[in-house]
Amino acid sequence: MKKRFPDVLTLLTVFMVLFTILTWVVPAGEFERQQFKNKQVVVAGTYHTVDQNAQGLMEFLTAPIKGFVAAADIIGFVFLVAGAFGIVQKTGAIEAFLEKVIAFGVEHPQFKMMILPLLIALFSLGGATFGMSEEVLVFVMLTIPLAHALGYDTIVGVAIPFVGAGAGFAGAFINPFTVGIAQGIAELPPGSGFNYRLVCWTVFTLTAILFICRYAAVIARDPDKSLVIDTPSKWDHTAEQETMELTSRRIGVLIVLAGALALLVYGVQEWGWYIEEIAGLFVGMGLLSSVIGQLSAHETVKAFTQGAADVVMAALIIGFSRGLLVIAEQGAIIDTILNSMAGLAQGLAPAASVIVMFIFQSFLNFFVPSGSGQAALTMPLMAPLSDLLHLERQVAVLAFQFGDGISNLVIPTSGVTMGLLELAGIPYDRWFKFCFPLVLILSFVACVLLVLPVTVFHWA
């Protein structure tokens, strides 16, 4: 009998036990903090030990509910957006559009492989400019059916927005939530170092495109080579499905959907929208779609509740993932790990030091899977450390964004990553098998891009 990889909730529970044990082993400590642009940032040189706050049985048992409280906005966001898309799907507009796309691909096969690079590049641009992350949960409901319509599998459908946005997030050139905060803390001009960051973004995006398209081409030739070939999926299309005609009403629903997505991008960039505003936008989109699609009140409510029901497990996983961090925060071990790791880069050659910085940021991302949160936690230490190591502070910021962004693609402590996989129906071990080689490739590329401004040219 083939051994089955543990379910995601089992995996997270094991990690929760390990985190609890760490609070008994790792000395508790804290940095002093000060306010910086609505963020509490650590003050370099202020680390001190505090009374050990080892987490016991009750703290372990209450971590999940505390995780749900801490991640309540994201969990509510997932339910509302999934419900809204349930309404849109009930109108048949998405299915009708996808049938047109696959027909176009059959009639013009030379354009089929252009669809993936274009979409991946667009999502990468979103990650690089406004820090697209949770928003991927919205788009994956469109890209998975699209991938299936083009003859690919669910992994390709998830990789298009998630890996695309992740590559852009890691190689961001103007992302205000990572680069902006990190540069501000490092006392660098906002937007400085743009040209080289643009080069990094281009390299990361091309790497992601080549990796995904290579896998997609293999699946197109031989579907049996899909990593999820034996995994049941609610996204599978069957031959018995009714052919959907692209009527004027369904075109109207698609226009509403496209308008909502465009407004999402504009709202995030120009008006500072986040979870609450985006959720409200898609609730409105769902209601307007039901009117245009002539759904009854009963059909609308049923479609909404069915859409929300499909993401119950994803919501549970997001809450459990946040519970891991609750244990680490209550046990006061994150600052101790930060202080210990920061000292490893001292005394090394500049090229080696910047690579250690990158590895450190990647490791810390397991405990702090938040770009802005990690910037607030590490940059007050990395900036002065880079001065001691005779490195430009721009390089320290680059090491931070690479370490934070690349590892997001596979870490099990990220609620977005694990929730997305559950939503898509992809077991974590299958995703890891697909994506970890890309993480290694991007990590190697990151090291090269970090060493260049240290050894080849001066990046002021």
N, C-alpha and C positions, 0 to 999 in steps of 0.2 A: 504494500500500500504506500502510495506516494505521500511523503510528509507535506503537510500544509503549512505555509508561512503564517505566523500568528496574525490575527486580526489587528486592525489599527488600534482599537481600544485596548486590546491586550498589550500591545507594544507600548502604548502610552502609560499604561498602569505599571509596567516594568520600569520604565524610565522614572516614573513618580517614586517608586520604591528606591531606586538608585539615588535620586536627588535627596530623598529623606535621609538616606545613609550618609551622603556627603555632608549634610549639616551637622553630623556627629564627628566627622573626620576633619573637615576643613575648618580652620580657625575663623571665627566670626570677626569681621572688620568693616569699617566704613570710611569713606572720604567725606569731608565737609562739602556742601553744595551751595551754589549760588544761582540766582535767577538769570537766565539769558534768553530773551525772546520767547517767553512762555514755556521755557524748558529749564529744569533743574540740572545744572552741569556740575561735575565734580571739580574741586579745587586741587590742583597738582600739589603734591608734597604734604597733604593733610591726612594721609591714611593713618588710621590708628585702630587697634584691636578693641573690640567691645565684648561684653559678656556673651558667652556662648548661648545661642538660642536654638539648640538642637530640636528638630521637629519630631514629635512623637506620633503615636497612633491616631489621636484625635485630629492633629494637624494634617496627617496623611488623608484621613477620611473626609475632612472638610475642604481639602484643596479643590476637588472638582466643583463644588458649589461656589466657592470663592472665585474659581476660574470663570464660571458662568457669569457671575456678577461683573467681573473685570472685563469680560468680552461681550457684555450684553448688547452693545451697539452693533457689533459685527454679526452676532447671531441673529438679531432682529433684522438686520440688513439682508442676510441670506434668505430668511423666510419670506420677506416682503418681495424681494426681487424675483425669487423663484416662483412665487405666487403670481406676480405680474406676467412673467414669461409663460406661465401656465395658461393664462387668458389669451395671450398672443398666439400660442400654439393651438389653442382650441379653435381659433378662427381659420386655421389651415393656411395662413399666409406664408409661414416659413416653409412648410412642406412644398407648397406650390412654387415658391421661389427656388428652392433647392432642385426641384425637378427641372426647372429651366436652366439652372447652372450645369447640371449633369448632362443635359441635352446639348448645351453649348460645348462642353468638354468632349463629348462624343463626336460632334460635327467638326470641331476644330481642335484636334488633339495637340497641335503645336502650342496652344495657349494654356493647356492644362497645368503644366509645370511652372507657369509664370504666376499662377494664383498664390501658391504657397509663399514664394519669396516676397511678393508684394505685401501680403497680409502680415508676415513675420516682421518685415521692415517697419510697417505701420505701428504694430504693437511695440516694437523696440523703441520707436520714436516716442510713444506714450510713456514708456518707462524712463526714458532719458530726459523728458521735459517736465512732466508733472507727477512722476513717481508712481505710475500705474501699478497697483498691487491688488487690493481687494476688488477693484473694478473687473479683474479677470474673471471673477465668479459670474459676472454678467455675460461676458462675451463667450465663455466656454459653452453656454447653452446654444449658441449659434454655430460655433466652429466645429463641434463634434458632429452634428448632423451634416454639416458641409463636407467634412473629411470623409464621412461614410458615403456621401453622394458622389464624391470624386474617386471612390474605390480604395480609400485608405482605412486605417483603424482608429479606435478611440484615442490611442496614444498620440497620434498625429493631431487629432482634434484638440487635445489638451495642450500639446507642445506649441501649436501656432500662437495662442495668446500668452500662455504662461512662460514658456522658454523665451519667446520673443520679447515680452515685457521684461523678463528677468535679465536677459542679455543687455537690454537698454538701460535697466536700472543699475546694473553693475558698471557699465561704461558710460554712465550719464554725464552730460556736459553742462546741464543747467538745472537739474532736479533740485528744487528748493528744499525738499525734505531731507536730503542727504548731503549733496554737495554744498547747498546753500548754508545749512546749519553748520556743517563741518568747517567751511571756510570762515564763517563768522566767528566761531569759537577759536580758530587758529589765527584770527586777526589778519585774514587775507581779504583783498577786495572782492566783493561779490561778482561772480562770473569770470574771475581771473583764471588764466590757464586754459581758456576755452579751446584754442586751436589744437593742442595736444589731446585734450579730452575728446574732441570731435574725432580725431584719428583713432583713439581707443574705442570709441563707440562704433565706428565703422568696422574695425577689425572684429570686435565682439559680435556684431550683428551678422557679418558675413560668415563667421564661424558657426553661429547658430543656424543660419539658413542652410549652409552646406550639410551640417549634421542632420537636420530634420529632413531635408529633401533626399538625402542619401537613404535614410530609413524608409521614407515614403516610397521611393522608387523600388526598393526591395519588396515592400508590401504589395505594390501595384503589380509586380511581376509574379509574385507567389504569396497569396494571402495567408498560406499556412505558416509563413515565417513570422507572422505577427506575434508579439510577446503576450498578447491577450487573446489569442485564438481560442483558448479553451475556457475563457472567462465569460460567463453569461452577462449580457449588457442590455439595459433597457433602451439603449440608443439604436439597437439593431433594427434595420428596416427589413421587412418581409415582403415577399412577392404578393401576398394577399392584400396589401395596403391599397386603399382606394387612390386612384390618380386624382390629384388636386389641380383644378383649373385656376389660373392666375386671373381672377375676376377683378373688376374695378374696385370692389370693396376690399379685397385682399391687397391690392396695390396701395390702397389708402392706409391700411394697417402697416404695411412696410414703410410707407412714408413717415408715419408716426414713429415707428421704431427707429428709423434712420435719424429723424429729428431729435429723438430722445438721446441717442448716442452722441450726436454732434453737440447737443446742449450739455451733456455730461462733460465732454472734453473742455468746452468753453467755460462752463461753470467752475470746474476745478482750477483752471488756469487763471481766469479773470476775477472770479468772485470768491475764491477760496472755499468752494464746496467740499464737503467730506461726506461721511456716512449718512447723516440725517437728511441732508439735501438730496443726495443721490437716491436714497430710498424713496423719498417723497416724489422725486421725478418719475421713478418707474411705477409707483402706485398710480400716478396720474396717467402714465402711458398705458397701463393695463386697463384702466377705466375707459379711456378714450378709444382704445382698440375694441373693447366690448361693444361700444356704441356703434362704431363704424362697421364692425363685423356682424352687427345685428344679433348679438347673443342676448338671451333672456337673463333676468336677474338670477334665476336658479342656475343656469349654465355658467354664468360668470363666477358665482360663488363656488360652484363645484370645481371649476377649472382652477381657481385660485387656491382652494384648499388642497387639491391634488398636487399642484405644483409645489406648494409649501411642504406637503407630506413627503415628497421625494427627497427633500434635503434634511430630514430629521437627523439621520446619522452624521451628516456633515456638520450640523450644528452641535451635536454631542462631542464630536472630535475637536472642534474649535474650543469648546469649554474645557475639555480635558487638557488640551495643549497649553492653554493659559494657566491651568492649575499647576503645571510643572514649574512655571516661573513664580507662582505664588509661594511655593515651597522654598525655592532658592532665595527669593526676596525676604521672606520671613526669617529664614535661617541666616541672613546677612553673609552669604558666602560669595556673592557675585563680585563685590569690591575686592575681596581677598584674592580671588582668581585674577582679577584685573591687575592688581598691584604686583602679583608674582610674575605674571606673564610680561608685563611692561619692562621688567628688568632684564629679560633674556636678550634683548637686542643690544644692550650696552656692551661695549668692548669688542664688537664685531666690525669687519670691514663694511663700508657704506652699502655695497651691493648686497652683502649677506644680511645686513641690518634691515633693509627695506623688505626683503623677502620674509624675514622673521616677523616684521610688522604685519605683513599680509596674512601669514599663517595664524598669527595671534588673533587678528580680527575675524578670520574664518572660524576659529575655535570658539571665540566669545559669542559669535552669532548663534551658536547652539543654545546658549543661555539667554541671550537678548536678541530675539529675532525681530528687531524693529530698527529700521534704518536711522530714524531721527533719535530714537532712544539710545542706540549704540554710539551715535555721534556725540550725544550729550555726555555719555559715560566715558568714552575713550579719548576724544580729541583734546580735552584739557591736559591729558598726560602725553599723548603722542606728539602734540605740537612742540612743547619744550624738549621732549626727548629727541625729536628730529634736529633741534638746534645743537644739542650736545653731540649728536652723531654727525654733525656737519652735513645734514640733508636739508633740502628745501622743504618748507612746510607743505608746498603743493604736492610733493611726493607722499608725505604722510597722509594727506587727504585722499590721494589716489589709492594708497594701500588700504585705507578704511573702506572706500566705496567698492573696491574689488572684493575684499574679504567679506563684506556684508552682502553684496549682491549675488555672487556666484554660489555660495553655499545655500542660499535661500531655495535653490532649485530642488534640494534633496533632504534638508534637515527635518526630522520628525517633530520638532518642537514648534514649528511654524503652523499656526492655526489655518492660515490661508492655504499652505501647501497640502496639509493633510485633509482639510475640508474639501479642497478642490478634487483631490484624488477620490474621496468618498463620493462626491457628487457625480464624478465621471464613471465611477464603478471600476477603477483601476486599483488592484492590490498594490500596496506599497513596495513589495519586493520586485514586482514587474516594472514599476516606474523607476526604481533605483537601478535596476539592470539596464534600462534604457538610458537614463539620464546621467548616471555617475561617470561613464566615459566622457561625456560632454563636460562635466564638472572638472575632470582631470585635464582635458584639453584646454578649457578656458583658464584654469589655474596656471598651466604652463605658459599660455599666452600672456596672462597677467604678470607673471614673474619677468618675462622678457620686456614687457611694456614698462614695468617698474624699474628695471635695471638700466634701461636706455637713458633716461634723464639723469641718472647717477653717474654713469660711466662714459657715455658718448657725447651728450650735449648738456648744457646748463639750462635748466627750466626755472626761470625766475618767476 
